[in-house]
Amino acid sequence: MKVVQQMLGHKSAIMTLDLYGHLFPDRLDEVADRLDAAARAVVYPLCTRADIIPMSVS
């Protein structure tokens, strides 16, 4: 839900849920799974690219 919130520019995930949660009342688990898969499809390839230098964590 946080990814959708950020994509839509909402101030909070609660706002996103309030606006769109009613659209899929009995399928929220399926929606969450699909959003997770979409986020992984975008983020994971970026994390594994050799030309991207990971930031060190102090």
Helices and strands as residue ranges (DSSP letters): H 2-8, H 13-20, G 21-23, H 28-48
